[in-house]
Amino acid sequence: MPQAITTPLTQALAEGKLTRAQLRDFMQRSNGPGLRRVALWLVMLACSTTLIALTWHSWLIWPAMFLQGVILVHHFSLQHECVHYTVFRTRWLNDLVGQICGYTILLPHRFFRYEHCDHHTYTQVTGEDPEQIPLPKTFGEYFLYLSALPYWRNKFTEVFRHASGGLSETERKFIPKEEHAAVARDARLMLAFYALVIGGMAVTSWWGLVWFWFIPLLLGEPVMRFIRMTEHVGRPNVAQMSDNTRTNLVSAPMRFLCWNMNYHAEHHYVSSVPFHALPRLHGVLKDHIHVEPGGYLGAHREIWRQIRAQDGA
């Protein structure tokens, strides 16, 4: 069994970066900010869906589908917040919205919750962090990862394996034995849902969801891979949260899309702080964490530098 690691919250309090009074303030949860953000999210989706319909008979449908895809893959960010129960104060709302997001992007919510728990417990600890993205050894590996081809291969393999009742050795470490059957059931229900959707399109001869949902999802996933790399890739493989996680300063539209997860080091320090309080938490922790002022591109420039250094070694 791996040795338990001091929690980031314990680190923050012990190092004097946060007071308990500040922590109580930051951790206040409310339904209002989440409901307002979800309402705007639905308006944004309606606009991008309308854009696809308006460009249906034009080559412009491809950039429209790409835009739709960028929005769709960011359901991961919303689902991630629901996993932490920080979008809404009402617990079942987090579960409901998280489930919907999971069905949108082929990510069973229960499984993700258990996997993500170990990611927070063993962040950047090689062999223990189930979500760790290794630093690519070559630019070939780098661009292959960004293509999202390995991601989709692993995701489909994972869901089908779970549906058949199989769990990898790593998965058995973070999924409680009493939940194995539930994880299998979730995967079967998700595959049944997709089969029903595809079957419904075949019966009605209306394949619109391919253009409104499936193709956009494939087009948008490389953007999510680009963003996910900036969170930890290239940071030291150590337990210290101020070193192993990167916060990226990005534009307001990107902060909206990612539900403030660009403040990733802050999130790892205190994962129970709601998304809407992360900018305020950043104001307290910004001098104690690794901040990339160049945003996502700045993070990738650092990743490129490390890849070049490996090539020259």
C-alpha positions in Angstrom: 0.0 0.0 0.0 1.3 3.5 -0.8 2.2 5.7 2.1 -0.5 8.4 2.7 0.5 11.9 1.6 -0.1 15.0 3.6 -3.1 16.8 2.1 -2.7 20.1 0.2 -5.1 21.7 2.7 -2.9 20.6 5.6 0.1 22.0 3.7 -1.7 25.4 3.1 -2.6 25.8 6.8 0.7 24.5 8.1 2.7 26.9 5.9 0.6 29.8 6.9 -0.8 30.4 3.4 -4.4 30.3 4.6 -6.1 31.0 7.9 -9.1 29.0 9.0 -11.3 32.1 8.8 -10.3 32.6 5.2 -10.9 29.0 4.5 -14.4 29.1 5.9 -15.2 32.1 3.8 -13.9 30.5 0.6 -15.7 27.2 1.1 -19.2 28.7 1.3 -21.3 27.0 -1.2 -24.4 28.3 -3.0 -26.8 27.2 -5.7 -27.0 30.7 -7.3 -23.6 31.0 -9.1 -23.9 27.5 -10.5 -27.4 27.8 -11.7 -26.6 31.2 -13.4 -23.5 29.7 -15.0 -25.4 26.6 -16.3 -28.2 28.9 -17.7 -25.5 30.9 -19.6 -23.9 27.6 -20.7 -27.2 26.4 -22.2 -27.6 29.7 -24.1 -24.1 29.3 -25.4 -24.8 25.8 -26.6 -28.1 26.9 -28.2 -26.1 29.6 -30.1 -23.4 27.2 -31.4 -26.1 24.6 -32.3 -27.9 27.3 -34.3 -24.7 28.3 -36.0 -24.3 24.7 -37.3 -27.8 24.7 -38.6 -27.3 28.0 -40.4 -24.1 26.8 -42.1 -25.5 23.3 -42.9 -25.0 23.6 -46.7 -21.7 25.4 -46.5 -18.1 24.6 -45.7 -18.5 26.9 -42.8 -20.2 24.1 -41.0 -16.7 22.8 -40.1 -15.6 25.8 -38.0 -19.1 25.9 -36.6 -18.8 22.2 -35.5 -15.3 22.9 -34.1 -16.8 25.7 -32.0 -19.5 23.4 -30.8 -16.9 20.8 -30.0 -14.9 23.1 -27.9 -18.0 23.8 -25.8 -18.9 20.1 -25.6 -15.5 18.9 -24.4 -15.6 21.5 -21.7 -18.5 19.6 -20.1 -15.5 17.8 -18.6 -14.8 21.0 -16.6 -18.4 21.2 -15.3 -18.4 17.4 -14.5 -15.1 17.8 -12.7 -16.6 20.5 -10.5 -19.7 18.3 -9.9 -17.4 15.5 -8.8 -16.2 17.8 -6.0 -19.8 18.8 -5.2 -18.8 22.5 -5.6 -21.1 23.7 -8.4 -24.2 23.6 -6.3 -24.9 23.6 -2.6 -27.6 21.0 -3.2 -25.9 17.6 -3.4 -28.2 15.9 -5.8 -27.9 18.8 -8.3 -24.2 18.1 -8.6 -24.9 14.4 -9.2 -27.6 15.1 -11.8 -25.5 17.6 -13.8 -22.4 15.5 -13.5 -24.2 12.5 -14.9 -25.5 14.5 -17.8 -22.0 15.8 -18.6 -20.6 12.3 -18.4 -23.1 11.0 -20.9 -22.2 13.9 -23.2 -18.5 13.1 -23.3 -18.4 9.3 -22.6 -17.2 9.6 -19.0 -19.2 7.6 -16.4 -19.6 9.9 -13.4 -19.1 7.4 -10.6 -15.9 6.0 -12.1 -14.5 9.5 -12.6 -15.3 10.5 -9.0 -13.2 7.6 -7.6 -10.4 8.0 -10.2 -10.2 11.8 -9.5 -10.0 11.2 -5.8 -6.8 9.3 -6.2 -5.5 12.0 -8.5 -5.9 14.6 -5.7 -4.4 12.2 -3.1 -1.3 11.3 -5.2 -0.9 14.3 -7.6 2.1 13.8 -9.8 3.3 10.7 -7.9 4.4 8.3 -10.6 2.7 5.0 -10.4 0.0 6.2 -8.0 -1.7 9.2 -9.8 -4.2 7.5 -12.2 -4.6 10.7 -14.2 -1.0 11.6 -14.5 0.1 12.6 -18.0 3.8 11.9 -18.5 6.0 14.5 -20.1 6.3 13.3 -23.8 9.8 12.1 -24.7 9.6 13.4 -28.2 7.6 15.9 -30.2 6.0 12.9 -32.0 4.6 11.7 -28.7 3.5 15.3 -27.9 1.5 15.7 -31.1 0.1 12.2 -30.9 -1.3 13.0 -27.4 -2.8 16.3 -28.7 -4.5 14.4 -31.6 -6.7 12.8 -28.9 -6.4 9.5 -30.7 -4.8 7.7 -27.7 -7.5 9.3 -25.5 -10.4 8.0 -27.4 -8.8 4.6 -27.8 -8.3 4.3 -24.1 -11.7 5.8 -23.3 -13.6 3.3 -25.5 -11.5 0.4 -24.2 -12.1 1.5 -20.6 -15.9 1.7 -20.9 -16.2 -1.6 -22.8 -14.0 -3.3 -20.2 -16.0 -1.9 -17.3 -19.3 -3.0 -19.0 -17.9 -6.6 -19.2 -17.1 -6.4 -15.4 -13.4 -6.0 -15.8 -11.2 -3.6 -13.9 -7.5 -2.9 -14.3 -5.1 -3.4 -11.4 -4.8 0.3 -11.1 -8.6 0.8 -11.0 -9.0 -1.8 -8.3 -6.8 0.4 -6.1 -9.1 3.3 -6.1 -12.6 1.8 -6.7 -14.0 0.2 -3.5 -14.8 -3.5 -3.9 -18.5 -2.9 -3.0 -18.7 -0.4 -6.0 -17.3 -2.8 -8.6 -20.8 -3.9 -9.7 -22.1 -0.3 -9.8 -19.2 0.8 -12.0 -20.0 -2.1 -14.4 -23.7 -1.2 -14.4 -22.9 2.5 -15.1 -20.8 1.5 -18.1 -23.5 -0.8 -19.5 -26.2 1.9 -19.1 -24.0 4.4 -20.9 -23.3 2.0 -23.8 -27.0 1.2 -24.0 -27.8 5.0 -24.1 -25.4 5.5 -27.1 -26.8 2.4 -28.8 -30.3 3.8 -28.4 -29.2 7.1 -29.8 -27.5 5.6 -32.8 -30.4 3.1 -33.3 -32.9 5.9 -33.1 -31.0 7.8 -35.8 -30.9 4.7 -38.0 -34.6 4.1 -37.6 -35.6 7.7 -38.4 -32.9 8.2 -41.0 -32.1 11.5 -39.3 -28.4 11.6 -38.6 -28.3 15.1 -37.3 -26.7 14.2 -34.0 -23.6 13.0 -35.9 -23.1 16.6 -37.0 -24.4 18.4 -33.9 -22.7 16.1 -31.3 -20.4 13.3 -32.4 -18.2 15.0 -35.0 -17.9 18.2 -32.9 -16.8 16.1 -29.9 -14.0 14.6 -32.0 -13.0 18.0 -33.4 -13.0 19.6 -30.0 -11.2 17.0 -27.9 -7.7 18.0 -29.0 -8.4 21.4 -27.4 -9.2 19.7 -24.1 -6.0 17.6 -24.4 -4.0 20.9 -25.0 -5.6 22.3 -21.9 -5.2 19.2 -19.7 -1.5 19.1 -20.4 -1.0 22.5 -18.9 -2.2 21.5 -15.4 0.7 19.2 -14.4 2.8 18.1 -17.4 6.4 19.4 -17.0 6.0 20.1 -13.3 8.1 18.1 -10.8 7.0 14.6 -9.7 6.8 15.6 -6.0 4.1 15.8 -3.4 4.5 19.5 -2.7 1.5 21.2 -4.2 3.3 24.5 -4.8 5.7 22.7 -7.2 3.7 19.9 -8.9 0.7 21.9 -10.2 0.5 24.9 -12.6 -2.0 27.8 -12.5 -2.5 29.5 -15.9 -3.6 33.1 -16.3 -6.1 33.0 -19.2 -8.8 35.3 -20.8 -12.3 35.7 -19.3 -13.9 33.5 -22.0 -11.5 30.7 -21.3 -12.1 31.1 -17.6 -15.8 30.8 -18.3 -15.4 27.7 -20.4 -13.1 25.9 -17.9 -15.1 26.8 -14.9 -12.1 28.6 -13.4 -10.0 25.4 -13.5 -7.1 27.5 -14.9 -6.6 28.3 -11.2 -5.5 24.7 -10.9 -2.9 25.0 -8.2 -5.5 26.8 -6.0 -8.0 24.0 -6.7 -5.5 21.4 -5.7 -4.6 23.3 -2.5 -8.3 23.4 -1.4 -10.4 21.2 -3.7 -13.6 21.9 -1.8 -13.5 25.6 -2.7 -16.3 26.3 -5.3 -15.4 27.4 -8.8 -16.7 30.9 -8.3 -14.3 31.5 -5.2 -11.1 30.3 -7.0 -10.2 33.8 -8.3 -10.4 35.2 -4.7 -8.3 32.2 -3.5 -5.8 33.0 -6.2 -5.4 36.4 -4.7 -4.3 34.8 -1.4 -2.1 32.0 -2.8 -0.6 33.6 -6.0 2.8 34.3 -4.4 3.1 30.7 -3.0 2.2 28.7 -6.1 3.6 28.2 -9.6 1.8 30.7 -11.9 2.2 30.8 -15.6 1.4 34.3 -16.7 1.6 33.3 -20.4 -1.4 31.1 -20.0 -1.9 27.8 -21.9 0.6 28.8 -24.6 3.2 29.8 -22.0 2.8 26.4 -20.3 3.3 24.6 -23.6 6.4 26.7 -24.4 7.8 25.3 -21.1 6.8 21.8 -22.1 8.4 22.2 -25.5 11.6 23.4 -23.8 11.7 20.3 -21.7 11.1 18.0 -24.7 14.0 19.7 -26.6 16.2 19.3 -23.5 15.4 15.6 -23.5 16.2 15.3 -27.2 19.5 16.9 -26.7 20.4 14.8 -23.7 
